[in-house]
């Protein structure tokens, strides 16, 4: 059974940094493109960053230059380094395949709050 567990969120001041981690288990990972998504209150979940099985990355414009996605295939881990955080980055962050598929359930996410 596939499981995704996100961690690393918290409360941070504007301009601060956080590093999110996603641990994958089950029949998933090395051949899957993975993504970090976020959902702010009252908004739809959106893709923030993605990384292919080979390591190619893409970012939504609002986080380019501030966020870095990476993966460790041996450990089945995906990371999101977030720097220069802004209040508008406040959301619950999730990892999943890209695109998401029905056979991979969403995890519980990790809350990121950027506030002074």
Protein Blocks (a to p, Z undefined) as FASTA:
>chain_A
ZZdddehiacddehiacddddddedjehjlpccddddddehiacddfbdcdfkopacddf
klgokaccdddfklopacdddehiafklgccdddddddddfklccdebjaddddZZ
